[in-house]
Amino acid sequence: MSALDPREELAKRLGLLHVPPVRFDSPHEIQKLLAENDYLSDEAIASVTFLADRLAKPVLVEGPAGTGKTALAQAVADSIGARLIRLQCYEGLDESKALYEWNYRKQLLRIQAGRPEGSAEEWAHLEEDIFAEEFLLTRPLLEAITATDPVVLLIDEVDRVELETEALLLEILSEYQVSIPELGTVRAKQIPMVFLTSNNTRELSEALKRRCLYLYVGYPTIERERDIILARVPGISAVLAEQIAQVVRSLRTLDLKKAPSVSETLDWARTLVVLGREEIGEQDAADTLHILLKYQSDIERATKELLGRSKPVA
């Protein structure tokens, strides 16, 4: 194997005994495996995922909410038989929730069980004892890099955290190791596949973007959305799936507060199947637009633009 292989270089830096094998032979294989796990990808998704595996780099997945960014990580995990470890980001997320914290209750019980009689040496020994790994509570980041079984790490909605937490993520993803003052440096036991998702609510740092491969997942084409509907909604007809995809694409061209996501498209498709529809009638569309659209102003605009009439005021 070439000395320039990124996975080999990373494995040497981490002190791994073995270079992890590649997970995929080609982008085409990825598309096939993802499809077998109910995720219909396009060539861009498959190519970036393939390169992430070969280059041992995280993937930053950006795009509108509900376009399948989170589902991609789950589908990749299912495809390679790995466990998905998810860090859900939110404002105020700190190190204790993302990385690790000490089990203070268990430490206190240990102190009470072995309370010394005043000797400084005994206290020092006890302090060393309570800061052992058995008292450590691993959070998603530390759990992912210390796992011995195959894992896929999903850092979901990374754009919701503060810059300080983003810097912590950058450190972990750059070195795949964690410095714990009481224990020392904990290095990764494997190289996990990592996906970060962002809904573009704020600009991410250039440093984080440099560390990752970039993938934009937008709304699918009519043909791909039709295929997604057929794959994910049992019992739906090809005609109805095609009509749903066309209507949803038309809605996304309107000036709405929130365009319908793929997940909402699937909800609408399931609704129409439950109602026993084989095709979309004008009244069916008017009566079920609230499944697709979540603002009254959007419903009224869509009713007027697509159906050519004003929605009656209740």
Secondary structure as the mmCIF struct_conf table of DSSP 4:
data_model
#
loop_
_struct_conf.conf_type_id
_struct_conf.id
_struct_conf.beg_label_comp_id
_struct_conf.beg_label_asym_id
_struct_conf.beg_label_seq_id
_struct_conf.end_label_comp_id
_struct_conf.end_label_asym_id
_struct_conf.end_label_seq_id
TURN_TY1_P TURN_TY1_P1 ALA A 3 LEU A 4
HELX_RH_AL_P HELX_RH_AL_P1 PRO A 6 LEU A 14
TURN_TY1_P TURN_TY1_P2 GLY A 15 GLY A 15
BEND BEND1 LEU A 17 HIS A 18
HELX_LH_PP_P HELX_LH_PP_P1 VAL A 19 VAL A 22
BEND BEND2 ARG A 23 ARG A 23
BEND BEND3 ASP A 25 ASP A 25
HELX_RH_AL_P HELX_RH_AL_P2 PRO A 27 GLU A 36
TURN_TY1_P TURN_TY1_P3 ASN A 37 ASP A 38
HELX_RH_AL_P HELX_RH_AL_P3 GLU A 43 LEU A 55
TURN_TY1_P TURN_TY1_P4 ALA A 56 ALA A 56
STRN STRN1 VAL A 59 GLU A 62
BEND BEND4 PRO A 64 PRO A 64
TURN_TY1_P TURN_TY1_P5 ALA A 65 GLY A 66
BEND BEND5 THR A 67 GLY A 68
HELX_RH_AL_P HELX_RH_AL_P4 LYS A 69 ILE A 80
TURN_TY1_P TURN_TY1_P6 GLY A 81 GLY A 81
STRN STRN2 ARG A 83 GLN A 88
TURN_TY1_P TURN_TY1_P7 GLU A 91 GLY A 92
HELX_RH_AL_P HELX_RH_AL_P5 GLU A 95 ALA A 98
TURN_TY1_P TURN_TY1_P8 LEU A 99 LEU A 99
STRN STRN3 TYR A 100 TRP A 102
HELX_RH_AL_P HELX_RH_AL_P6 TYR A 104 ALA A 113
TURN_TY1_P TURN_TY1_P9 GLY A 114 GLY A 114
BEND BEND6 GLU A 117 GLY A 118
HELX_RH_AL_P HELX_RH_AL_P7 ALA A 120 ILE A 130
TURN_TY1_P TURN_TY1_P10 PHE A 131 PHE A 131
BEND BEND7 ALA A 132 ALA A 132
HELX_RH_3T_P HELX_RH_3T_P1 GLU A 133 PHE A 135
STRN STRN4 LEU A 136 THR A 138
HELX_RH_AL_P HELX_RH_AL_P8 PRO A 140 THR A 146
BEND BEND8 THR A 148 ASP A 149
STRN STRN5 VAL A 151 ASP A 156
TURN_TY1_P TURN_TY1_P11 GLU A 157 GLU A 157
HELX_RH_3T_P HELX_RH_3T_P2 VAL A 158 ARG A 160
BEND BEND9 VAL A 161 VAL A 161
HELX_RH_AL_P HELX_RH_AL_P9 LEU A 163 GLU A 175
BEND BEND10 TYR A 176 TYR A 176
STRN STRN6 GLN A 177 ILE A 180
TURN_TY1_P TURN_TY1_P12 PRO A 181 LEU A 183
STRN STRN7 GLY A 184 ARG A 187
BEND BEND11 LYS A 189 GLN A 190
STRN STRN8 MET A 193 SER A 198
BEND BEND12 ASN A 200 ARG A 202
HELX_LH_PP_P HELX_LH_PP_P2 GLU A 203 SER A 205
HELX_RH_AL_P HELX_RH_AL_P10 GLU A 206 ARG A 211
BEND BEND13 CYS A 212 CYS A 212
STRN STRN9 LEU A 213 TYR A 216
HELX_LH_PP_P HELX_LH_PP_P3 TYR A 219 THR A 221
HELX_RH_AL_P HELX_RH_AL_P11 ILE A 222 ARG A 232
BEND BEND14 VAL A 233 VAL A 233
TURN_TY1_P TURN_TY1_P13 PRO A 234 GLY A 235
HELX_RH_AL_P HELX_RH_AL_P12 ALA A 238 ARG A 252
TURN_TY1_P TURN_TY1_P14 THR A 253 THR A 253
BEND BEND15 LEU A 254 LEU A 254
BEND BEND16 LYS A 257 LYS A 258
HELX_LH_PP_P HELX_LH_PP_P4 ALA A 259 SER A 261
HELX_RH_AL_P HELX_RH_AL_P13 VAL A 262 VAL A 274
TURN_TY1_P TURN_TY1_P15 LEU A 275 GLY A 276
BEND BEND17 GLU A 278 GLU A 279
HELX_RH_AL_P HELX_RH_AL_P14 GLU A 282 LEU A 292
BEND BEND18 TYR A 295 TYR A 295
HELX_RH_AL_P HELX_RH_AL_P15 GLN A 296 LEU A 307
BEND BEND19 GLY A 308 ARG A 309
HELX_LH_PP_P HELX_LH_PP_P5 SER A 310 VAL A 313
#
